[in-house]
Amino acid sequence: MEKFNRETAENLYRAMLLLKDTDECGRFFEDIFTVRELLDISQRLEVAQLLKEGKSYQIISKETGASTATISRVNRCLNYGSGGYNIILERMDNKNTNN
């Protein structure tokens, strides 16, 4: 596996910030990710949402098809990660509340 290159990753982050709407985002993601990667990433976000709602691993696994290893990894990120899931989940919740 390649070593993480922060400069290359930051270039990707900047590119993502240039996307104007969900259509552009979807088109870019379909080009840059494989279908499997996109499904995995989408599943992790759904798992994070359900964990924040207080659902059990068993229920989350049944609803999403995620393995307990994936659920555990997402839970670890929610509790001990860099805060990325929490930032986006809070913003998504605020957007849904305001609509």
N, CA, C and O atoms as a GROMACS GRO file, in nm:
protein
  396
    1MET      N    1   0.085  -0.119   0.000
    1MET     CA    2   0.000   0.000   0.000
    1MET      C    3   0.088   0.124   0.000
    1MET      O    4   0.192   0.129   0.066
    2GLU      N    5   0.045   0.223  -0.075
    2GLU     CA    6   0.120   0.347  -0.083
    2GLU      C    7   0.113   0.427   0.046
    2GLU      O    8   0.017   0.418   0.123
    3LYS      N    9   0.218   0.504   0.067
    3LYS     CA   10   0.223   0.593   0.182
    3LYS      C   11   0.125   0.710   0.159
    3LYS      O   12   0.112   0.760   0.048
    4PHE      N   13   0.058   0.752   0.266
    4PHE     CA   14  -0.036   0.864   0.257
    4PHE      C   15   0.040   0.991   0.221
    4PHE      O   16   0.138   1.027   0.287
    5ASN      N   17  -0.005   1.057   0.119
    5ASN     CA   18   0.057   1.181   0.074
    5ASN      C   19  -0.041   1.296   0.101
    5ASN      O   20  -0.139   1.313   0.029
    6ARG      N   21  -0.013   1.374   0.205
    6ARG     CA   22  -0.104   1.481   0.246
    6ARG      C   23  -0.126   1.583   0.134
    6ARG      O   24  -0.238   1.630   0.116
    7GLU      N   25  -0.024   1.617   0.059
    7GLU     CA   26  -0.039   1.716  -0.048
    7GLU      C   27  -0.136   1.666  -0.156
    7GLU      O   28  -0.220   1.742  -0.204
    8THR      N   29  -0.123   1.540  -0.193
    8THR     CA   30  -0.212   1.483  -0.292
    8THR      C   31  -0.355   1.479  -0.238
    8THR      O   32  -0.450   1.510  -0.310
    9ALA      N   33  -0.370   1.440  -0.114
    9ALA     CA   34  -0.503   1.436  -0.052
    9ALA      C   35  -0.563   1.576  -0.045
    9ALA      O   36  -0.682   1.592  -0.072
   10GLU      N   37  -0.486   1.675  -0.011
   10GLU     CA   38  -0.538   1.811  -0.003
   10GLU      C   39  -0.583   1.861  -0.139
   10GLU      O   40  -0.677   1.940  -0.148
   11ASN      N   41  -0.516   1.816  -0.245
   11ASN     CA   42  -0.559   1.852  -0.380
   11ASN      C   43  -0.699   1.794  -0.406
   11ASN      O   44  -0.783   1.861  -0.466
   12LEU      N   45  -0.723   1.672  -0.361
   12LEU     CA   46  -0.855   1.611  -0.374
   12LEU      C   47  -0.958   1.689  -0.293
   12LEU      O   48  -1.068   1.715  -0.341
   13TYR      N   49  -0.923   1.725  -0.171
   13TYR     CA   50  -1.016   1.802  -0.086
   13TYR      C   51  -1.054   1.933  -0.154
   13TYR      O   52  -1.171   1.971  -0.157
   14ARG      N   53  -0.955   2.003  -0.208
   14ARG     CA   54  -0.982   2.130  -0.277
   14ARG      C   55  -1.073   2.108  -0.398
   14ARG      O   56  -1.163   2.187  -0.424
   15ALA      N   57  -1.048   1.999  -0.471
   15ALA     CA   58  -1.131   1.968  -0.588
   15ALA      C   59  -1.276   1.945  -0.545
   15ALA      O   60  -1.369   1.993  -0.610
   16MET      N   61  -1.295   1.874  -0.436
   16MET     CA   62  -1.431   1.846  -0.388
   16MET      C   63  -1.503   1.974  -0.347
   16MET      O   64  -1.624   1.986  -0.367
   17LEU      N   65  -1.431   2.066  -0.291
   17LEU     CA   66  -1.492   2.193  -0.248
   17LEU      C   67  -1.537   2.279  -0.366
   17LEU      O   68  -1.615   2.372  -0.348
   18LEU      N   69  -1.488   2.248  -0.485
   18LEU     CA   70  -1.527   2.323  -0.605
   18LEU      C   71  -1.658   2.275  -0.665
   18LEU      O   72  -1.714   2.342  -0.753
   19LEU      N   73  -1.708   2.161  -0.620
   19LEU     CA   74  -1.834   2.109  -0.672
   19LEU      C   75  -1.950   2.195  -0.625
   19LEU      O   76  -1.957   2.234  -0.508
   20LYS      N   77  -2.042   2.225  -0.717
   20LYS     CA   78  -2.148   2.322  -0.688
   20LYS      C   79  -2.276   2.261  -0.632
   20LYS      O   80  -2.348   2.327  -0.558
   21ASP      N   81  -2.305   2.135  -0.665
   21ASP     CA   82  -2.431   2.076  -0.621
   21ASP      C   83  -2.419   1.924  -0.620
   21ASP      O   84  -2.315   1.868  -0.655
   22THR      N   85  -2.529   1.857  -0.580
   22THR     CA   86  -2.524   1.711  -0.570
   22THR      C   87  -2.508   1.645  -0.706
   22THR      O   88  -2.450   1.538  -0.716
   23ASP      N   89  -2.559   1.708  -0.812
   23ASP     CA   90  -2.541   1.652  -0.946
   23ASP      C   91  -2.393   1.649  -0.982
   23ASP      O   92  -2.342   1.546  -1.026
   24GLU      N   93  -2.324   1.761  -0.965
   24GLU     CA   94  -2.181   1.766  -0.993
   24GLU      C   95  -2.104   1.669  -0.904
   24GLU      O   96  -2.013   1.600  -0.950
   25CYS      N   97  -2.143   1.663  -0.779
   25CYS     CA   98  -2.078   1.574  -0.684
   25CYS      C   99  -2.095   1.429  -0.730
   25CYS      O  100  -1.998   1.352  -0.732
   26GLY      N  101  -2.215   1.392  -0.764
   26GLY     CA  102  -2.242   1.257  -0.810
   26GLY      C  103  -2.163   1.222  -0.935
   26GLY      O  104  -2.109   1.113  -0.946
   27ARG      N  105  -2.157   1.315  -1.030
   27ARG     CA  106  -2.082   1.291  -1.153
   27ARG      C  107  -1.933   1.273  -1.125
   27ARG      O  108  -1.869   1.184  -1.181
   28PHE      N  109  -1.879   1.357  -1.038
   28PHE     CA  110  -1.737   1.346  -1.002
   28PHE      C  111  -1.710   1.216  -0.928
   28PHE      O  112  -1.614   1.145  -0.959
   29PHE      N  113  -1.794   1.185  -0.830
   29PHE     CA  114  -1.775   1.063  -0.753
   29PHE      C  115  -1.785   0.938  -0.840
   29PHE      O  116  -1.709   0.843  -0.821
   30GLU      N  117  -1.878   0.938  -0.936
   30GLU     CA  118  -1.891   0.823  -1.025
   30GLU      C  119  -1.766   0.804  -1.111
   30GLU      O  120  -1.732   0.692  -1.148
   31ASP      N  121  -1.699   0.914  -1.142
   31ASP     CA  122  -1.576   0.905  -1.220
   31ASP      C  123  -1.456   0.864  -1.135
   31ASP      O  124  -1.371   0.787  -1.180
   32ILE      N  125  -1.450   0.915  -1.013
   32ILE     CA  126  -1.329   0.897  -0.932
   32ILE      C  127  -1.331   0.770  -0.847
   32ILE      O  128  -1.225   0.712  -0.819
   33PHE      N  129  -1.450   0.725  -0.806
   33PHE     CA  130  -1.462   0.606  -0.722
   33PHE      C  131  -1.518   0.490  -0.804
   33PHE      O  132  -1.591   0.510  -0.901
   34THR      N  133  -1.482   0.369  -0.764
   34THR     CA  134  -1.550   0.252  -0.820
   34THR      C  135  -1.688   0.246  -0.757
   34THR      O  136  -1.714   0.310  -0.655
   35VAL      N  137  -1.777   0.169  -0.817
   35VAL     CA  138  -1.911   0.152  -0.761
   35VAL      C  139  -1.899   0.096  -0.620
   35VAL      O  140  -1.969   0.141  -0.529
   36ARG      N  141  -1.811  -0.002  -0.599
   36ARG     CA  142  -1.793  -0.064  -0.467
   36ARG      C  143  -1.746   0.039  -0.364
   36ARG      O  144  -1.796   0.041  -0.252
   37GLU      N  145  -1.649   0.125  -0.402
   37GLU     CA  146  -1.600   0.228  -0.310
   37GLU      C  147  -1.710   0.326  -0.273
   37GLU      O  148  -1.724   0.364  -0.156
   38LEU      N  149  -1.788   0.366  -0.371
   38LEU     CA  150  -1.897   0.460  -0.346
   38LEU      C  151  -2.002   0.398  -0.254
   38LEU      O  152  -2.053   0.464  -0.164
   39LEU      N  153  -2.034   0.270  -0.277
   39LEU     CA  154  -2.130   0.201  -0.190
   39LEU      C  155  -2.076   0.188  -0.048
   39LEU      O  156  -2.149   0.209   0.048
   40ASP      N  157  -1.947   0.154  -0.036
   40ASP     CA  158  -1.886   0.140   0.097
   40ASP      C  159  -1.886   0.272   0.174
   40ASP      O  160  -1.919   0.275   0.292
   41ILE      N  161  -1.850   0.380   0.107
   41ILE     CA  162  -1.846   0.511   0.172
   41ILE      C  163  -1.987   0.556   0.211
   41ILE      O  164  -2.007   0.608   0.321
   42SER      N  165  -2.083   0.535   0.122
   42SER     CA  166  -2.222   0.570   0.152
   42SER      C  167  -2.273   0.489   0.271
   42SER      O  168  -2.344   0.542   0.357
   43GLN      N  169  -2.236   0.361   0.275
   43GLN     CA  170  -2.278   0.275   0.385
   43GLN      C  171  -2.219   0.324   0.518
   43GLN      O  172  -2.289   0.324   0.619
   44ARG      N  173  -2.093   0.365   0.517
   44ARG     CA  174  -2.030   0.414   0.641
   44ARG      C  175  -2.102   0.537   0.694
   44ARG      O  176  -2.120   0.551   0.815
   45LEU      N  177  -2.142   0.627   0.604
   45LEU     CA  178  -2.215   0.746   0.648
   45LEU      C  179  -2.349   0.707   0.709
   45LEU      O  180  -2.390   0.761   0.811
   46GLU      N  181  -2.418   0.612   0.646
   46GLU     CA  182  -2.545   0.565   0.700
   46GLU      C  183  -2.525   0.500   0.837
   46GLU      O  184  -2.604   0.522   0.928
   47VAL      N  185  -2.419   0.422   0.851
   47VAL     CA  186  -2.387   0.359   0.979
   47VAL      C  187  -2.364   0.466   1.085
   47VAL      O  188  -2.414   0.455   1.197
   48ALA      N  189  -2.289   0.569   1.049
   48ALA     CA  190  -2.262   0.678   1.144
   48ALA      C  191  -2.391   0.745   1.189
   48ALA      O  192  -2.409   0.776   1.307
   49GLN      N  193  -2.482   0.768   1.095
   49GLN     CA  194  -2.610   0.830   1.129
   49GLN      C  195  -2.688   0.742   1.228
   49GLN      O  196  -2.744   0.792   1.326
   50LEU      N  197  -2.691   0.613   1.202
   50LEU     CA  198  -2.765   0.522   1.289
   50LEU      C  199  -2.700   0.509   1.427
   50LEU      O  200  -2.770   0.498   1.528
   51LEU      N  201  -2.568   0.509   1.430
   51LEU     CA  202  -2.498   0.507   1.559
   51LEU      C  203  -2.532   0.632   1.640
   51LEU      O  204  -2.555   0.623   1.761
   52LYS      N  205  -2.535   0.747   1.575
   52LYS     CA  206  -2.568   0.872   1.644
   52LYS      C  207  -2.712   0.869   1.697
   52LYS      O  208  -2.744   0.934   1.796
   53GLU      N  209  -2.798   0.793   1.629
   53GLU     CA  210  -2.937   0.778   1.674
   53GLU      C  211  -2.947   0.678   1.790
   53GLU      O  212  -3.054   0.662   1.849
   54GLY      N  213  -2.836   0.612   1.822
   54GLY     CA  214  -2.834   0.520   1.934
   54GLY      C  215  -2.875   0.377   1.901
   54GLY      O  216  -2.902   0.298   1.991
   55LYS      N  217  -2.880   0.344   1.774
   55LYS     CA  218  -2.919   0.209   1.734
   55LYS      C  219  -2.807   0.110   1.765
   55LYS      O  220  -2.690   0.146   1.766
   56SER      N  221  -2.845  -0.014   1.790
   56SER     CA  222  -2.749  -0.120   1.825
   56SER      C  223  -2.677  -0.169   1.699
   56SER      O  224  -2.725  -0.152   1.587
   57TYR      N  225  -2.562  -0.231   1.720
   57TYR     CA  226  -2.486  -0.289   1.610
   57TYR      C  227  -2.573  -0.388   1.532
   57TYR      O  228  -2.571  -0.389   1.409
   58GLN      N  229  -2.649  -0.469   1.603
   58GLN     CA  230  -2.732  -0.572   1.539
   58GLN      C  231  -2.836  -0.508   1.446
   58GLN      O  232  -2.854  -0.553   1.333
   59ILE      N  233  -2.902  -0.405   1.493
   59ILE     CA  234  -3.003  -0.337   1.411
   59ILE      C  235  -2.936  -0.269   1.292
   59ILE      O  236  -2.986  -0.276   1.180
   60ILE      N  237  -2.823  -0.203   1.316
   60ILE     CA  238  -2.753  -0.134   1.208
   60ILE      C  239  -2.707  -0.234   1.102
   60ILE      O  240  -2.720  -0.208   0.982
   61SER      N  241  -2.654  -0.346   1.146
   61SER     CA  242  -2.610  -0.449   1.052
   61SER      C  243  -2.727  -0.499   0.967
   61SER      O  244  -2.714  -0.517   0.846
   62LYS      N  245  -2.840  -0.520   1.032
   62LYS     CA  246  -2.958  -0.569   0.961
   62LYS      C  247  -3.010  -0.464   0.862
   62LYS      O  248  -3.047  -0.499   0.750
   63GLU      N  249  -3.012  -0.336   0.902
   63GLU     CA  250  -3.066  -0.230   0.817
   63GLU      C  251  -2.974  -0.193   0.702
   63GLU      O  252  -3.021  -0.156   0.594
   64THR      N  253  -2.843  -0.203   0.722
   64THR     CA  254  -2.747  -0.155   0.622
   64THR      C  255  -2.670  -0.265   0.552
   64THR      O  256  -2.615  -0.244   0.443
   65GLY      N  257  -2.664  -0.382   0.613
   65GLY     CA  258  -2.581  -0.489   0.559
   65GLY      C  259  -2.435  -0.476   0.597
   65GLY      O  260  -2.352  -0.555   0.552
   66ALA      N  261  -2.403  -0.376   0.680
   66ALA     CA  262  -2.264  -0.355   0.722
   66ALA      C  263  -2.222  -0.463   0.821
   66ALA      O  264  -2.302  -0.510   0.902
   67SER      N  265  -2.096  -0.500   0.813
   67SER     CA  266  -2.043  -0.597   0.908
   67SER      C  267  -2.023  -0.529   1.043
   67SER      O  268  -2.016  -0.406   1.051
   68THR      N  269  -2.014  -0.609   1.148
   68THR     CA  270  -1.989  -0.550   1.280
   68THR      C  271  -1.850  -0.486   1.283
   68THR      O  272  -1.828  -0.392   1.359
   69ALA      N  273  -1.757  -0.535   1.203
   69ALA     CA  274  -1.624  -0.473   1.196
   69ALA      C  275  -1.634  -0.332   1.139
   69ALA      O  276  -1.569  -0.240   1.189
   70THR      N  277  -1.714  -0.315   1.035
   70THR     CA  278  -1.734  -0.181   0.977
   70THR      C  279  -1.804  -0.090   1.076
   70THR      O  280  -1.764   0.025   1.094
   71ILE      N  281  -1.906  -0.141   1.142
   71ILE     CA  282  -1.980  -0.061   1.240
   71ILE      C  283  -1.886  -0.019   1.352
   71ILE      O  284  -1.889   0.096   1.396
   72SER      N  285  -1.804  -0.111   1.399
   72SER     CA  286  -1.708  -0.082   1.505
   72SER      C  287  -1.607   0.025   1.461
   72SER      O  288  -1.574   0.115   1.538
   73ARG      N  289  -1.560   0.014   1.338
   73ARG     CA  290  -1.463   0.112   1.286
   73ARG      C  291  -1.525   0.252   1.280
   73ARG      O  292  -1.462   0.350   1.319
   74VAL      N  293  -1.649   0.258   1.231
   74VAL     CA  294  -1.718   0.387   1.224
   74VAL      C  295  -1.742   0.441   1.365
   74VAL      O  296  -1.723   0.560   1.389
   75ASN      N  297  -1.782   0.356   1.456
   75ASN     CA  298  -1.805   0.398   1.595
   75ASN      C  299  -1.678   0.453   1.658
   75ASN      O  300  -1.680   0.553   1.730
   76ARG      N  301  -1.567   0.386   1.630
   76ARG     CA  302  -1.437   0.432   1.682
   76ARG      C  303  -1.405   0.572   1.627
   76ARG      O  304  -1.356   0.658   1.700
   77CYS      N  305  -1.432   0.593   1.499
   77CYS     CA  306  -1.409   0.725   1.440
   77CYS      C  307  -1.501   0.830   1.501
   77CYS      O  308  -1.459   0.943   1.525
   78LEU      N  309  -1.626   0.793   1.524
   78LEU     CA  310  -1.719   0.888   1.587
   78LEU      C  311  -1.671   0.930   1.725
   78LEU      O  312  -1.683   1.047   1.762
   79ASN      N  313  -1.616   0.836   1.799
   79ASN     CA  314  -1.577   0.864   1.937
   79ASN      C  315  -1.433   0.911   1.954
   79ASN      O  316  -1.405   0.990   2.045
   80TYR      N  317  -1.343   0.865   1.870
   80TYR     CA  318  -1.201   0.895   1.890
   80TYR      C  319  -1.131   0.948   1.765
   80TYR      O  320  -1.010   0.969   1.767
   81GLY      N  321  -1.206   0.970   1.659
   81GLY     CA  322  -1.146   1.015   1.534
   81GLY      C  323  -1.121   1.165   1.533
   81GLY      O  324  -1.117   1.230   1.638
   82SER      N  325  -1.105   1.217   1.414
   82SER     CA  326  -1.073   1.359   1.399
   82SER      C  327  -1.196   1.448   1.397
   82SER      O  328  -1.184   1.570   1.384
   83GLY      N  329  -1.315   1.390   1.408
   83GLY     CA  330  -1.438   1.470   1.418
   83GLY      C  331  -1.510   1.490   1.286
   83GLY      O  332  -1.611   1.560   1.281
   84GLY      N  333  -1.460   1.431   1.179
   84GLY     CA  334  -1.520   1.451   1.047
   84GLY      C  335  -1.664   1.403   1.038
   84GLY      O  336  -1.750   1.474   0.986
   85TYR      N  337  -1.691   1.284   1.087
   85TYR     CA  338  -1.829   1.234   1.086
   85TYR      C  339  -1.920   1.329   1.164
   85TYR      O  340  -2.028   1.364   1.118
   86ASN      N  341  -1.875   1.370   1.282
   86ASN     CA  342  -1.959   1.456   1.366
   86ASN      C  343  -1.988   1.590   1.299
   86ASN      O  344  -2.099   1.642   1.310
   87ILE      N  345  -1.890   1.645   1.230
   87ILE     CA  346  -1.911   1.773   1.159
   87ILE      C  347  -2.021   1.756   1.055
   87ILE      O  348  -2.116   1.834   1.051
   88ILE      N  349  -2.006   1.655   0.970
   88ILE     CA  350  -2.101   1.640   0.860
   88ILE      C  351  -2.239   1.597   0.910
   88ILE      O  352  -2.340   1.643   0.857
   89LEU      N  353  -2.244   1.510   1.010
   89LEU     CA  354  -2.375   1.469   1.062
   89LEU      C  355  -2.449   1.586   1.126
   89LEU      O  356  -2.570   1.598   1.109
   90GLU      N  357  -2.378   1.670   1.198
   90GLU     CA  358  -2.441   1.789   1.258
   90GLU      C  359  -2.493   1.882   1.149
   90GLU      O  360  -2.605   1.933   1.160
   91ARG      N  361  -2.414   1.904   1.046
   91ARG     CA  362  -2.457   1.993   0.937
   91ARG      C  363  -2.575   1.934   0.861
   91ARG      O  364  -2.668   2.006   0.823
   92MET      N  365  -2.572   1.803   0.839
   92MET     CA  366  -2.685   1.739   0.771
   92MET      C  367  -2.811   1.749   0.856
   92MET      O  368  -2.920   1.774   0.804
   93ASP      N  369  -2.797   1.730   0.987
   93ASP     CA  370  -2.911   1.739   1.078
   93ASP      C  371  -2.967   1.882   1.078
   93ASP      O  372  -3.089   1.901   1.074
   94ASN      N  373  -2.878   1.980   1.084
   94ASN     CA  374  -2.922   2.120   1.082
   94ASN      C  375  -2.992   2.155   0.952
   94ASN      O  376  -3.092   2.227   0.953
   95LYS      N  377  -2.941   2.104   0.840
   95LYS     CA  378  -3.004   2.130   0.710
   95LYS      C  379  -3.142   2.068   0.703
   95LYS      O  380  -3.235   2.129   0.652
   96ASN      N  381  -3.156   1.943   0.756
   96ASN     CA  382  -3.287   1.877   0.756
   96ASN      C  383  -3.384   1.946   0.849
   96ASN      O  384  -3.504   1.951   0.821
   97THR      N  385  -3.334   2.000   0.960
   97THR     CA  386  -3.419   2.071   1.056
   97THR      C  387  -3.469   2.203   0.996
   97THR      O  388  -3.582   2.244   1.023
   98ASN      N  389  -3.385   2.268   0.917
   98ASN     CA  390  -3.419   2.398   0.860
   98ASN      C  391  -3.504   2.388   0.734
   98ASN      O  392  -3.552   2.490   0.685
   99ASN      N  393  -3.524   2.270   0.680
   99ASN     CA  394  -3.604   2.255   0.558
   99ASN      C  395  -3.748   2.224   0.588
   99ASN      O  396  -3.828   2.208   0.496
   0.00000   0.00000   0.00000
